Amino acid sequence: MSPKSAGLAKKWGWNNVKVYVEGTPAWQKAGHYFAASPDYVRTANIVLIDLRTPAAVSAGHIPRAVNLPAAKLAESKAAFPKSLTAPLVFYSETPEVSAKAVATAQGWGYTNVALLEFPGVRPWMEKG
């Protein structure tokens, strides 16, 4: 976030605001990840990955999502896009599972990786 954006965020009540003048590489190197908004997920040209079990997915999922259970992620690198700049967005029932998937994809060299800003499919369905 830029210094100007950080100032606005603080003005609006956000407390945990950070500025990385070095940009995305420094942010990721510091162990942070990006969160994708519902609007971004709804409208952007992304690869949306549902990390839940097939049984959970059959009860409901976000449109356009591809199911890849978290337990199989480590062995599924070949299923990912060849372009390391492809925008990947992960979601699951817990932020920890999504964050681990983000770290795995970044470890494979993907540079445009995020998780859905709120975990789980239920809040997505409620927000539309």
N, CA, C and O atoms as a Tinker XYZ file with bonds, in Angstrom:
   512  protein
     1  N      0.846000   -1.157000    0.000000    73     2
     2  CA     0.000000    0.000000    0.000000    64     1     3
     3  C      0.895000    1.224000    0.000000    63     2     4     5
     4  O      1.948000    1.235000    0.638000    81     3
     5  N      0.480000    2.241000   -0.707000    73     3     6
     6  CA     1.257000    3.475000   -0.791000    64     5     7
     7  C      1.138000    4.257000    0.516000    63     6     8     9
     8  O      0.206000    4.035000    1.289000    81     7
     9  N      2.078000    5.173000    0.766000    73     7    10
    10  CA     1.971000    5.986000    1.977000    64     9    11
    11  C      0.653000    6.765000    2.048000    63    10    12    13
    12  O      0.072000    6.901000    3.125000    81    11
    13  N      0.188000    7.269000    0.922000    73    11    14
    14  CA    -1.077000    8.011000    0.903000    64    13    15
    15  C     -2.244000    7.088000    1.275000    63    14    16    17
    16  O     -3.105000    7.458000    2.073000    81    15
    17  N     -2.266000    5.888000    0.692000    73    15    18
    18  CA    -3.320000    4.921000    1.009000    64    17    19
    19  C     -3.264000    4.504000    2.474000    63    18    20    21
    20  O     -4.301000    4.320000    3.111000    81    19
    21  N     -2.059000    4.357000    3.003000    73    19    22
    22  CA    -1.903000    3.993000    4.414000    64    21    23
    23  C     -2.482000    5.075000    5.314000    63    22    24    25
    24  O     -3.139000    4.774000    6.310000    81    23
    25  N     -2.239000    6.331000    4.966000    73    23    26
    26  CA    -2.792000    7.440000    5.742000    64    25    27
    27  C     -4.311000    7.420000    5.747000    63    26    28    29
    28  O     -4.941000    7.643000    6.782000    81    27
    29  N     -4.897000    7.151000    4.585000    73    27    30
    30  CA    -6.355000    7.067000    4.496000    64    29    31
    31  C     -6.889000    5.890000    5.305000    63    30    32    33
    32  O     -7.903000    6.013000    5.993000    81    31
    33  N     -6.208000    4.751000    5.222000    73    31    34
    34  CA    -6.644000    3.571000    5.970000    64    33    35
    35  C     -6.640000    3.852000    7.473000    63    34    36    37
    36  O     -7.576000    3.474000    8.178000    81    35
    37  N     -5.596000    4.509000    7.960000    73    35    38
    38  CA    -5.534000    4.856000    9.386000    64    37    39
    39  C     -6.645000    5.833000    9.753000    63    38    40    41
    40  O     -7.261000    5.720000   10.813000    81    39
    41  N     -6.892000    6.786000    8.872000    73    39    42
    42  CA    -7.956000    7.770000    9.116000    64    41    43
    43  C     -9.311000    7.080000    9.238000    63    42    44    45
    44  O    -10.168000    7.514000   10.008000    81    43
    45  N     -9.500000    6.006000    8.477000    73    43    46
    46  CA   -10.769000    5.284000    8.476000    64    45    47
    47  C    -10.856000    4.229000    9.572000    63    46    48    49
    48  O    -11.844000    3.500000    9.656000    81    47
    49  N     -9.822000    4.146000   10.416000    73    47    50
    50  CA    -9.908000    3.270000   11.575000    64    49    51
    51  C     -9.106000    1.982000   11.525000    63    50    52    53
    52  O     -9.146000    1.209000   12.482000    81    51
    53  N     -8.384000    1.722000   10.451000    73    51    54
    54  CA    -7.571000    0.509000   10.384000    64    53    55
    55  C     -6.331000    0.704000   11.252000    63    54    56    57
    56  O     -5.706000    1.763000   11.216000    81    55
    57  N     -5.976000   -0.313000   12.029000    73    55    58
    58  CA    -4.838000   -0.203000   12.937000    64    57    59
    59  C     -3.583000   -0.883000   12.419000    63    58    60    61
    60  O     -2.482000   -0.374000   12.627000    81    59
    61  N     -3.717000   -2.006000   11.758000    73    59    62
    62  CA    -2.571000   -2.788000   11.304000    64    61    63
    63  C     -2.256000   -2.430000    9.849000    63    62    64    65
    64  O     -2.514000   -3.217000    8.938000    81    63
    65  N     -1.703000   -1.249000    9.647000    73    63    66
    66  CA    -1.426000   -0.730000    8.309000    64    65    67
    67  C      0.076000   -0.752000    8.077000    63    66    68    69
    68  O      0.848000   -0.300000    8.922000    81    67
    69  N      0.490000   -1.282000    6.920000    73    67    70
    70  CA     1.911000   -1.350000    6.595000    64    69    71
    71  C      2.159000   -0.807000    5.198000    63    70    72    73
    72  O      1.340000   -0.977000    4.296000    81    71
    73  N      3.291000   -0.156000    5.034000    73    71    74
    74  CA     3.704000    0.357000    3.732000    64    73    75
    75  C      4.998000   -0.356000    3.358000    63    74    76    77
    76  O      5.957000   -0.374000    4.129000    81    75
    77  N      5.011000   -0.940000    2.169000    73    75    78
    78  CA     6.218000   -1.558000    1.642000    64    77    79
    79  C      6.607000   -0.809000    0.382000    63    78    80    81
    80  O      6.110000   -1.096000   -0.706000    81    79
    81  N      7.495000    0.148000    0.541000    73    79    82
    82  CA     7.921000    0.967000   -0.586000    64    81    83
    83  C      8.572000    0.093000   -1.655000    63    82    84    85
    84  O      8.520000    0.421000   -2.840000    81    83
    85  N      9.185000   -1.017000   -1.245000    73    83    86
    86  CA     9.845000   -1.923000   -2.188000    64    85    87
    87  C      8.851000   -2.691000   -3.043000    63    86    88    89
    88  O      9.242000   -3.299000   -4.039000    81    87
    89  N      7.569000   -2.677000   -2.676000    73    87    90
    90  CA     6.537000   -3.309000   -3.492000    64    89    91
    91  C      6.255000   -4.755000   -3.134000    63    90    92    93
    92  O      6.607000   -5.239000   -2.058000    81    91
    93  N      5.606000   -5.429000   -4.077000    73    91    94
    94  CA     5.129000   -6.792000   -3.888000    64    93    95
    95  C      6.220000   -7.770000   -3.465000    63    94    96    97
    96  O      5.996000   -8.535000   -2.527000    81    95
    97  N      7.391000   -7.787000   -4.107000    73    95    98
    98  CA     8.405000   -8.768000   -3.695000    64    97    99
    99  C      8.779000   -8.650000   -2.215000    63    98   100   101
   100  O      8.940000   -9.664000   -1.536000    81    99
   101  N      8.917000   -7.428000   -1.716000    73    99   102
   102  CA     9.276000   -7.243000   -0.307000    64   101   103
   103  C      8.138000   -7.678000    0.610000    63   102   104   105
   104  O      8.375000   -8.251000    1.673000    81   103
   105  N      6.918000   -7.408000    0.198000    73   103   106
   106  CA     5.744000   -7.803000    0.985000    64   105   107
   107  C      5.702000   -9.322000    1.138000    63   106   108   109
   108  O      5.507000   -9.842000    2.237000    81   107
   109  N      5.887000  -10.027000    0.018000    73   107   110
   110  CA     5.853000  -11.485000    0.049000    64   109   111
   111  C      7.050000  -12.051000    0.803000    63   110   112   113
   112  O      6.912000  -13.028000    1.540000    81   111
   113  N      8.219000  -11.448000    0.626000    73   111   114
   114  CA     9.415000  -11.926000    1.314000    64   113   115
   115  C      9.264000  -11.793000    2.828000    63   114   116   117
   116  O      9.824000  -12.582000    3.589000    81   115
   117  N      8.507000  -10.794000    3.254000    73   115   118
   118  CA     8.262000  -10.585000    4.683000    64   117   119
   119  C      7.233000  -11.569000    5.242000    63   118   120   121
   120  O      6.916000  -11.530000    6.431000    81   119
   121  N      6.715000  -12.448000    4.386000    73   119   122
   122  CA     5.784000  -13.474000    4.841000    64   121   123
   123  C      4.322000  -13.080000    4.801000    63   122   124   125
   124  O      3.478000  -13.765000    5.377000    81   123
   125  N      4.014000  -11.982000    4.125000    73   123   126
   126  CA     2.630000  -11.539000    4.008000    64   125   127
   127  C      2.015000  -12.086000    2.726000    63   126   128   129
   128  O      2.726000  -12.488000    1.805000    81   127
   129  N      0.703000  -12.096000    2.679000    73   127   130
   130  CA     0.001000  -12.532000    1.482000    64   129   131
   131  C     -1.046000  -11.493000    1.118000    63   130   132   133
   132  O     -1.343000  -10.593000    1.903000    81   131
   133  N     -1.594000  -11.624000   -0.064000    73   131   134
   134  CA    -2.612000  -10.707000   -0.545000    64   133   135
   135  C     -3.985000  -11.346000   -0.406000    63   134   136   137
   136  O     -4.127000  -12.562000   -0.532000    81   135
   137  N     -4.984000  -10.530000   -0.148000    73   135   138
   138  CA    -6.364000  -11.004000   -0.065000    64   137   139
   139  C     -7.144000  -10.454000   -1.248000    63   138   140   141
   140  O     -7.047000   -9.272000   -1.577000    81   139
   141  N     -7.914000  -11.324000   -1.881000    73   139   142
   142  CA    -8.737000  -10.933000   -3.028000    64   141   143
   143  C    -10.148000  -10.614000   -2.548000    63   142   144   145
   144  O    -10.731000  -11.364000   -1.766000    81   143
   145  N    -10.683000   -9.508000   -3.017000    73   143   146
   146  CA   -12.045000   -9.119000   -2.637000    64   145   147
   147  C    -13.065000   -9.942000   -3.417000    63   146   148   149
   148  O    -12.736000  -10.499000   -4.465000    81   147
   149  N    -14.291000  -10.024000   -2.924000    73   147   150
   150  CA   -15.337000  -10.732000   -3.674000    64   149   151
   151  C    -15.553000  -10.149000   -5.074000    63   150   152   153
   152  O    -15.797000  -10.895000   -6.022000    81   151
   153  N    -15.464000   -8.820000   -5.212000    73   151   154
   154  CA   -15.632000   -8.213000   -6.538000    64   153   155
   155  C    -14.538000   -8.668000   -7.497000    63   154   156   157
   156  O    -14.812000   -8.951000   -8.664000    81   155
   157  N    -13.304000   -8.738000   -7.013000    73   155   158
   158  CA   -12.195000   -9.202000   -7.843000    64   157   159
   159  C    -12.434000  -10.652000   -8.272000    63   158   160   161
   160  O    -12.251000  -11.002000   -9.438000    81   159
   161  N    -12.843000  -11.484000   -7.324000    73   159   162
   162  CA   -13.104000  -12.896000   -7.630000    64   161   163
   163  C    -14.241000  -13.026000   -8.637000    63   162   164   165
   164  O    -14.200000  -13.874000   -9.528000    81   163
   165  N    -15.238000  -12.191000   -8.490000    73   163   166
   166  CA   -16.418000  -12.253000   -9.353000    64   165   167
   167  C    -16.112000  -11.795000  -10.782000    63   166   168   169
   168  O    -16.682000  -12.334000  -11.731000    81   167
   169  N    -15.223000  -10.809000  -10.954000    73   167   170
   170  CA   -15.068000  -10.177000  -12.268000    64   169   171
   171  C    -13.725000  -10.393000  -12.961000    63   170   172   173
   172  O    -13.643000  -10.245000  -14.180000    81   171
   173  N    -12.695000  -10.733000  -12.236000    73   171   174
   174  CA   -11.357000  -10.818000  -12.836000    64   173   175
   175  C    -11.128000  -12.156000  -13.540000    63   174   176   177
   176  O    -11.799000  -13.151000  -13.264000    81   175
   177  N    -10.177000  -12.148000  -14.440000    73   175   178
   178  CA    -9.760000  -13.356000  -15.145000    64   177   179
   179  C     -8.710000  -14.050000  -14.278000    63   178   180   181
   180  O     -7.515000  -13.778000  -14.393000    81   179
   181  N     -9.174000  -14.952000  -13.408000    73   179   182
   182  CA    -8.308000  -15.604000  -12.427000    64   181   183
   183  C     -8.506000  -17.112000  -12.461000    63   182   184   185
   184  O     -9.455000  -17.621000  -13.059000    81   183
   185  N     -7.586000  -17.815000  -11.804000    73   183   186
   186  CA    -7.759000  -19.237000  -11.526000    64   185   187
   187  C     -8.175000  -19.315000  -10.061000    63   186   188   189
   188  O     -7.379000  -19.029000   -9.167000    81   187
   189  N     -9.420000  -19.700000   -9.822000    73   187   190
   190  CA    -9.990000  -19.769000   -8.478000    64   189   191
   191  C     -9.949000  -21.219000   -8.010000    63   190   192   193
   192  O    -10.515000  -22.099000   -8.659000    81   191
   193  N     -9.286000  -21.468000   -6.892000    73   191   194
   194  CA    -9.045000  -22.832000   -6.435000    64   193   195
   195  C     -9.712000  -23.065000   -5.081000    63   194   196   197
   196  O     -9.381000  -22.417000   -4.088000    81   195
   197  N    -10.652000  -24.000000   -5.064000    73   195   198
   198  CA   -11.387000  -24.398000   -3.862000    64   197   199
   199  C    -10.624000  -25.550000   -3.224000    63   198   200   201
   200  O    -10.521000  -26.628000   -3.811000    81   199
   201  N    -10.097000  -25.333000   -2.044000    73   199   202
   202  CA    -9.249000  -26.314000   -1.368000    64   201   203
   203  C    -10.018000  -27.305000   -0.497000    63   202   204   205
   204  O     -9.412000  -28.141000    0.173000    81   203
   205  N    -11.326000  -27.218000   -0.503000    73   203   206
   206  CA   -12.138000  -28.092000    0.346000    64   205   207
   207  C    -12.261000  -29.494000   -0.258000    63   206   208   209
   208  O    -11.856000  -29.732000   -1.396000    81   207
   209  N    -12.814000  -30.395000    0.511000    73   207   210
   210  CA   -13.015000  -31.770000    0.045000    64   209   211
   211  C    -14.108000  -31.802000   -1.024000    63   210   212   213
   212  O    -14.951000  -30.905000   -1.066000    81   211
   213  N    -14.107000  -32.823000   -1.891000    73   211   214
   214  CA   -15.179000  -32.939000   -2.885000    64   213   215
   215  C    -16.568000  -32.971000   -2.250000    63   214   216   217
   216  O    -17.516000  -32.433000   -2.822000    81   215
   217  N    -16.703000  -33.588000   -1.082000    73   215   218
   218  CA   -18.007000  -33.634000   -0.410000    64   217   219
   219  C    -18.474000  -32.229000   -0.032000    63   218   220   221
   220  O    -19.649000  -31.901000   -0.196000    81   219
   221  N    -17.568000  -31.406000    0.468000    73   219   222
   222  CA   -17.926000  -30.028000    0.828000    64   221   223
   223  C    -18.278000  -29.218000   -0.414000    63   222   224   225
   224  O    -19.200000  -28.403000   -0.387000    81   223
   225  N    -17.549000  -29.441000   -1.494000    73   223   226
   226  CA   -17.805000  -28.718000   -2.745000    64   225   227
   227  C    -19.175000  -29.076000   -3.302000    63   226   228   229
   228  O    -19.868000  -28.215000   -3.844000    81   227
   229  N    -19.572000  -30.339000   -3.175000    73   227   230
   230  CA   -20.871000  -30.752000   -3.716000    64   229   231
   231  C    -22.033000  -30.057000   -3.003000    63   230   232   233
   232  O    -23.131000  -29.972000   -3.552000    81   231
   233  N    -21.800000  -29.561000   -1.790000    73   231   234
   234  CA   -22.835000  -28.834000   -1.051000    64   233   235
   235  C    -22.930000  -27.373000   -1.480000    63   234   236   237
   236  O    -23.872000  -26.678000   -1.100000    81   235
   237  N    -21.967000  -26.902000   -2.264000    73   235   238
   238  CA   -21.976000  -25.525000   -2.751000    64   237   239
   239  C    -20.569000  -25.002000   -2.941000    63   238   240   241
   240  O    -19.672000  -25.302000   -2.154000    81   239
   241  N    -20.381000  -24.221000   -3.985000    73   239   242
   242  CA   -19.064000  -23.659000   -4.266000    64   241   243
   243  C    -19.218000  -22.316000   -4.984000    63   242   244   245
   244  O    -20.312000  -21.949000   -5.412000    81   243
   245  N    -18.129000  -21.607000   -5.104000    73   243   246
   246  CA   -18.122000  -20.334000   -5.814000    64   245   247
   247  C    -18.036000  -20.634000   -7.307000    63   246   248   249
   248  O    -17.204000  -21.439000   -7.727000    81   247
   249  N    -18.884000  -19.998000   -8.114000    73   247   250
   250  CA   -18.833000  -20.242000   -9.562000    64   249   251
   251  C    -17.425000  -20.026000  -10.121000    63   250   252   253
   252  O    -16.703000  -19.126000   -9.692000    81   251
   253  N    -17.059000  -20.854000  -11.070000    73   251   254
   254  CA   -15.761000  -20.841000  -11.770000    64   253   255
   255  C    -14.634000  -21.476000  -10.972000    63   254   256   257
   256  O    -13.515000  -21.581000  -11.473000    81   255
   257  N    -14.902000  -21.903000   -9.741000    73   255   258
   258  CA   -13.839000  -22.488000   -8.926000    64   257   259
   259  C    -13.511000  -23.902000   -9.387000    63   258   260   261
   260  O    -14.381000  -24.656000   -9.822000    81   259
   261  N    -12.235000  -24.235000   -9.278000    73   259   262
   262  CA   -11.740000  -25.576000   -9.561000    64   261   263
   263  C    -11.454000  -26.224000   -8.215000    63   262   264   265
   264  O    -10.805000  -25.621000   -7.361000    81   263
   265  N    -11.930000  -27.438000   -8.022000    73   263   266
   266  CA   -11.697000  -28.119000   -6.753000    64   265   267
   267  C    -10.367000  -28.845000   -6.773000    63   266   268   269
   268  O    -10.114000  -29.687000   -7.634000    81   267
   269  N     -9.518000  -28.506000   -5.812000    73   267   270
   270  CA    -8.249000  -29.186000   -5.599000    64   269   271
   271  C     -8.077000  -29.292000   -4.084000    63   270   272   273
   272  O     -7.605000  -28.350000   -3.449000    81   271
   273  N     -8.455000  -30.428000   -3.502000    73   271   274
   274  CA    -8.384000  -30.556000   -2.047000    64   273   275
   275  C     -6.993000  -30.231000   -1.505000    63   274   276   277
   276  O     -5.982000  -30.612000   -2.095000    81   275
   277  N     -6.956000  -29.536000   -0.394000    73   275   278
   278  CA    -5.692000  -29.116000    0.209000    64   277   279
   279  C     -4.750000  -30.295000    0.425000    63   278   280   281
   280  O     -3.535000  -30.153000    0.287000    81   279
   281  N     -5.296000  -31.445000    0.761000    73   279   282
   282  CA    -4.471000  -32.629000    1.014000    64   281   283
   283  C     -3.717000  -33.091000   -0.230000    63   282   284   285
   284  O     -2.718000  -33.800000   -0.114000    81   283
   285  N     -4.182000  -32.698000   -1.421000    73   283   286
   286  CA    -3.539000  -33.118000   -2.668000    64   285   287
   287  C     -2.729000  -32.004000   -3.332000    63   286   288   289
   288  O     -2.143000  -32.217000   -4.393000    81   287
   289  N     -2.692000  -30.828000   -2.723000    73   287   290
   290  CA    -2.041000  -29.676000   -3.346000    64   289   291
   291  C     -0.565000  -29.923000   -3.651000    63   290   292   293
   292  O     -0.117000  -29.657000   -4.766000    81   291
   293  N      0.186000  -30.421000   -2.692000    73   291   294
   294  CA     1.630000  -30.593000   -2.860000    64   293   295
   295  C      1.993000  -31.470000   -4.049000    63   294   296   297
   296  O      3.051000  -31.290000   -4.652000    81   295
   297  N      1.127000  -32.418000   -4.391000    73   295   298
   298  CA     1.406000  -33.333000   -5.502000    64   297   299
   299  C      0.750000  -32.888000   -6.813000    63   298   300   301
   300  O      0.748000  -33.639000   -7.788000    81   299
   301  N      0.200000  -31.686000   -6.842000    73   299   302
   302  CA    -0.585000  -31.244000   -8.002000    64   301   303
   303  C      0.030000  -30.093000   -8.781000    63   302   304   305
   304  O     -0.677000  -29.420000   -9.531000    81   303
   305  N      1.300000  -29.852000   -8.629000    73   303   306
   306  CA     1.947000  -28.722000   -9.310000    64   305   307
   307  C      1.724000  -28.767000  -10.818000    63   306   308   309
   308  O      1.543000  -27.719000  -11.439000    81   307
   309  N      1.733000  -29.930000  -11.409000    73   307   310
   310  CA     1.572000  -30.062000  -12.864000    64   309   311
   311  C      0.202000  -29.586000  -13.343000    63   310   312   313
   312  O      0.041000  -29.273000  -14.523000    81   311
   313  N     -0.783000  -29.528000  -12.456000    73   311   314
   314  CA    -2.129000  -29.090000  -12.836000    64   313   315
   315  C     -2.256000  -27.566000  -12.892000    63   314   316   317
   316  O     -3.273000  -27.051000  -13.354000    81   315
   317  N     -1.248000  -26.850000  -12.433000    73   315   318
   318  CA    -1.294000  -25.395000  -12.386000    64   317   319
   319  C     -0.849000  -24.790000  -13.717000    63   318   320   321
   320  O     -0.163000  -25.447000  -14.501000    81   319
   321  N     -1.238000  -23.543000  -13.972000    73   319   322
   322  CA    -0.847000  -22.896000  -15.231000    64   321   323
   323  C      0.667000  -22.855000  -15.402000    63   322   324   325
   324  O      1.414000  -22.770000  -14.427000    81   323
   325  N      1.106000  -22.918000  -16.653000    73   323   326
   326  CA     2.544000  -22.844000  -16.929000    64   325   327
   327  C      3.090000  -21.451000  -16.647000    63   326   328   329
   328  O      4.243000  -21.301000  -16.242000    81   327
   329  N      2.265000  -20.434000  -16.862000    73   327   330
   330  CA     2.693000  -19.059000  -16.613000    64   329   331
   331  C      2.756000  -18.798000  -15.111000    63   330   332   333
   332  O      1.754000  -18.928000  -14.408000    81   331
   333  N      3.932000  -18.430000  -14.632000    73   331   334
   334  CA     4.106000  -18.167000  -13.205000    64   333   335
   335  C      3.497000  -16.831000  -12.782000    63   334   336   337
   336  O      3.480000  -16.505000  -11.595000    81   335
   337  N      2.994000  -16.055000  -13.752000    73   335   338
   338  CA     2.319000  -14.797000  -13.420000    64   337   339
   339  C      0.799000  -14.935000  -13.471000    63   338   340   341
   340  O      0.085000  -13.952000  -13.278000    81   339
   341  N      0.301000  -16.133000  -13.727000    73   339   342
   342  CA    -1.151000  -16.355000  -13.749000    64   341   343
   343  C     -1.737000  -15.992000  -12.385000    63   342   344   345
   344  O     -1.177000  -16.373000  -11.357000    81   343
   345  N     -2.854000  -15.262000  -12.359000    73   343   346
   346  CA    -3.455000  -14.889000  -11.076000    64   345   347
   347  C     -4.185000  -16.071000  -10.431000    63   346   348   349
   348  O     -5.168000  -16.578000  -10.971000    81   347
   349  N     -3.692000  -16.491000   -9.284000    73   347   350
   350  CA    -4.271000  -17.610000   -8.543000    64   349   351
   351  C     -4.928000  -17.084000   -7.271000    63   350   352   353
   352  O     -4.339000  -16.273000   -6.556000    81   351
   353  N     -6.145000  -17.542000   -6.991000    73   351   354
   354  CA    -6.840000  -17.185000   -5.752000    64   353   355
   355  C     -7.325000  -18.476000   -5.103000    63   354   356   357
   356  O     -8.040000  -19.263000   -5.723000    81   355
   357  N     -6.930000  -18.684000   -3.851000    73   355   358
   358  CA    -7.299000  -19.880000   -3.100000    64   357   359
   359  C     -8.375000  -19.558000   -2.070000    63   358   360   361
   360  O     -8.422000  -18.455000   -1.527000    81   359
   361  N     -9.241000  -20.543000   -1.810000    73   359   362
   362  CA   -10.155000  -20.414000   -0.671000    64   361   363
   363  C    -10.425000  -21.775000   -0.063000    63   362   364   365
   364  O    -10.334000  -22.811000   -0.721000    81   363
   365  N    -10.763000  -21.736000    1.228000    73   363   366
   366  CA   -11.076000  -22.946000    1.989000    64   365   367
   367  C    -11.955000  -22.532000    3.163000    63   366   368   369
   368  O    -12.444000  -21.403000    3.215000    81   367
   369  N    -12.152000  -23.443000    4.097000    73   367   370
   370  CA   -12.953000  -23.123000    5.277000    64   369   371
   371  C    -12.157000  -22.393000    6.350000    63   370   372   373
   372  O    -12.746000  -21.801000    7.254000    81   371
   373  N    -10.829000  -22.424000    6.265000    73   371   374
   374  CA   -10.013000  -21.732000    7.269000    64   373   375
   375  C     -8.924000  -20.910000    6.586000    63   374   376   377
   376  O     -8.398000  -21.317000    5.550000    81   375
   377  N     -8.585000  -19.763000    7.158000    73   375   378
   378  CA    -7.531000  -18.952000    6.551000    64   377   379
   379  C     -6.172000  -19.634000    6.605000    63   378   380   381
   380  O     -5.320000  -19.373000    5.755000    81   379
   381  N     -5.954000  -20.500000    7.585000    73   379   382
   382  CA    -4.665000  -21.188000    7.689000    64   381   383
   383  C     -4.426000  -22.103000    6.495000    63   382   384   385
   384  O     -3.320000  -22.151000    5.958000    81   383
   385  N     -5.458000  -22.826000    6.080000    73   383   386
   386  CA    -5.330000  -23.721000    4.922000    64   385   387
   387  C     -5.065000  -22.902000    3.662000    63   386   388   389
   388  O     -4.205000  -23.260000    2.857000    81   387
   389  N     -5.793000  -21.818000    3.493000    73   387   390
   390  CA    -5.598000  -20.965000    2.318000    64   389   391
   391  C     -4.207000  -20.344000    2.314000    63   390   392   393
   392  O     -3.550000  -20.299000    1.274000    81   391
   393  N     -3.752000  -19.865000    3.475000    73   391   394
   394  CA    -2.425000  -19.249000    3.564000    64   393   395
   395  C     -1.327000  -20.260000    3.246000    63   394   396   397
   396  O     -0.327000  -19.915000    2.616000    81   395
   397  N     -1.508000  -21.500000    3.676000    73   395   398
   398  CA    -0.517000  -22.548000    3.368000    64   397   399
   399  C     -0.483000  -22.813000    1.861000    63   398   400   401
   400  O      0.589000  -23.028000    1.295000    81   399
   401  N     -1.642000  -22.799000    1.214000    73   399   402
   402  CA    -1.695000  -22.996000   -0.239000    64   401   403
   403  C     -1.013000  -21.840000   -0.965000    63   402   404   405
   404  O     -0.301000  -22.053000   -1.947000    81   403
   405  N     -1.231000  -20.620000   -0.484000    73   403   406
   406  CA    -0.566000  -19.454000   -1.071000    64   405   407
   407  C      0.947000  -19.625000   -0.966000    63   406   408   409
   408  O      1.665000  -19.404000   -1.941000    81   407
   409  N      1.429000  -20.014000    0.199000    73   407   410
   410  CA     2.868000  -20.211000    0.399000    64   409   411
   411  C      3.411000  -21.308000   -0.511000    63   410   412   413
   412  O      4.517000  -21.183000   -1.037000    81   411
   413  N      2.649000  -22.375000   -0.701000    73   411   414
   414  CA     3.074000  -23.461000   -1.595000    64   413   415
   415  C      3.214000  -22.949000   -3.020000    63   414   416   417
   416  O      4.225000  -23.204000   -3.675000    81   415
   417  N      2.204000  -22.227000   -3.506000    73   415   418
   418  CA     2.247000  -21.701000   -4.876000    64   417   419
   419  C      3.394000  -20.706000   -5.039000    63   418   420   421
   420  O      4.067000  -20.705000   -6.070000    81   419
   421  N      3.621000  -19.873000   -4.048000    73   419   422
   422  CA     4.743000  -18.940000   -4.112000    64   421   423
   423  C      6.066000  -19.697000   -4.123000    63   422   424   425
   424  O      7.009000  -19.294000   -4.805000    81   423
   425  N      6.137000  -20.781000   -3.377000    73   423   426
   426  CA     7.336000  -21.613000   -3.379000    64   425   427
   427  C      7.612000  -22.236000   -4.736000    63   426   428   429
   428  O      8.764000  -22.510000   -5.076000    81   427
   429  N      6.558000  -22.461000   -5.515000    73   427   430
   430  CA     6.705000  -22.985000   -6.872000    64   429   431
   431  C      7.091000  -21.882000   -7.855000    63   430   432   433
   432  O      7.391000  -22.168000   -9.014000    81   431
   433  N      7.088000  -20.629000   -7.410000    73   431   434
   434  CA     7.482000  -19.520000   -8.275000    64   433   435
   435  C      6.351000  -18.633000   -8.757000    63   434   436   437
   436  O      6.599000  -17.670000   -9.483000    81   435
   437  N      5.108000  -18.929000   -8.373000    73   435   438
   438  CA     3.985000  -18.083000   -8.796000    64   437   439
   439  C      4.067000  -16.738000   -8.076000    63   438   440   441
   440  O      4.324000  -16.680000   -6.873000    81   439
   441  N      3.847000  -15.666000   -8.824000    73   439   442
   442  CA     4.047000  -14.325000   -8.280000    64   441   443
   443  C      2.761000  -13.531000   -8.089000    63   442   444   445
   444  O      2.792000  -12.450000   -7.501000    81   443
   445  N      1.646000  -14.036000   -8.566000    73   443   446
   446  CA     0.376000  -13.315000   -8.487000    64   445   447
   447  C     -0.632000  -14.205000   -7.752000    63   446   448   449
   448  O     -1.572000  -14.726000   -8.351000    81   447
   449  N     -0.417000  -14.367000   -6.444000    73   447   450
   450  CA    -1.170000  -15.333000   -5.649000    64   449   451
   451  C     -1.876000  -14.619000   -4.496000    63   450   452   453
   452  O     -1.308000  -13.731000   -3.860000    81   451
   453  N     -3.115000  -15.020000   -4.240000    73   451   454
   454  CA    -3.885000  -14.410000   -3.148000    64   453   455
   455  C     -4.829000  -15.449000   -2.563000    63   454   456   457
   456  O     -4.995000  -16.540000   -3.108000    81   455
   457  N     -5.441000  -15.091000   -1.448000    73   455   458
   458  CA    -6.521000  -15.902000   -0.906000    64   457   459
   459  C     -7.762000  -15.029000   -0.831000    63   458   460   461
   460  O     -7.671000  -13.803000   -0.772000    81   459
   461  N     -8.908000  -15.666000   -0.833000    73   459   462
   462  CA   -10.157000  -14.932000   -0.739000    64   461   463
   463  C    -10.182000  -14.198000    0.592000    63   462   464   465
   464  O     -9.812000  -14.769000    1.617000    81   463
   465  N    -10.614000  -12.939000    0.593000    73   463   466
   466  CA   -10.479000  -12.110000    1.797000    64   465   467
   467  C    -11.248000  -12.625000    3.007000    63   466   468   469
   468  O    -10.921000  -12.254000    4.135000    81   467
   469  N    -12.242000  -13.454000    2.815000    73   467   470
   470  CA   -12.868000  -14.135000    3.954000    64   469   471
   471  C    -12.932000  -15.612000    3.606000    63   470   472   473
   472  O    -13.307000  -15.966000    2.488000    81   471
   473  N    -12.571000  -16.485000    4.547000    73   471   474
   474  CA   -12.509000  -17.909000    4.223000    64   473   475
   475  C    -13.888000  -18.554000    4.135000    63   474   476   477
   476  O    -14.849000  -18.102000    4.757000    81   475
   477  N    -13.951000  -19.581000    3.376000    73   475   478
   478  CA   -15.163000  -20.386000    3.284000    64   477   479
   479  C    -16.140000  -19.910000    2.236000    63   478   480   481
   480  O    -16.127000  -18.747000    1.831000    81   479
   481  N    -16.978000  -20.814000    1.808000    73   479   482
   482  CA   -17.945000  -20.524000    0.758000    64   481   483
   483  C    -19.228000  -19.925000    1.338000    63   482   484   485
   484  O    -19.923000  -19.187000    0.639000    81   483
   485  N    -19.552000  -20.217000    2.572000    73   483   486
   486  CA   -20.797000  -19.722000    3.167000    64   485   487
   487  C    -20.875000  -18.193000    3.175000    63   486   488   489
   488  O    -21.887000  -17.644000    2.741000    81   487
   489  N    -19.842000  -17.482000    3.654000    73   487   490
   490  CA   -19.908000  -16.022000    3.604000    64   489   491
   491  C    -20.035000  -15.491000    2.172000    63   490   492   493
   492  O    -20.692000  -14.476000    1.940000    81   491
   493  N    -19.408000  -16.180000    1.218000    73   491   494
   494  CA   -19.507000  -15.768000   -0.185000    64   493   495
   495  C    -20.960000  -15.841000   -0.643000    63   494   496   497
   496  O    -21.475000  -14.908000   -1.258000    81   495
   497  N    -21.607000  -16.951000   -0.340000    73   495   498
   498  CA   -22.997000  -17.128000   -0.743000    64   497   499
   499  C    -23.891000  -16.070000   -0.086000    63   498   500   501
   500  O    -24.819000  -15.557000   -0.712000    81   499
   501  N    -23.606000  -15.755000    1.164000    73   499   502
   502  CA   -24.399000  -14.745000    1.873000    64   501   503
   503  C    -24.208000  -13.355000    1.284000    63   502   504   505
   504  O    -25.149000  -12.563000    1.234000    81   503
   505  N    -22.976000  -13.055000    0.831000    73   503   506
   506  CA   -22.686000  -11.734000    0.268000    64   505   507
   507  C    -23.046000  -11.639000   -1.202000    63   506   508   509
   508  O    -23.115000  -10.541000   -1.755000    81   507
   509  N    -23.275000  -12.773000   -1.839000    73   507   510
   510  CA   -23.703000  -12.781000   -3.227000    64   509   511
   511  C    -22.607000  -12.663000   -4.202000    63   510   512
   512  O    -22.852000  -12.658000   -5.409000    81   511
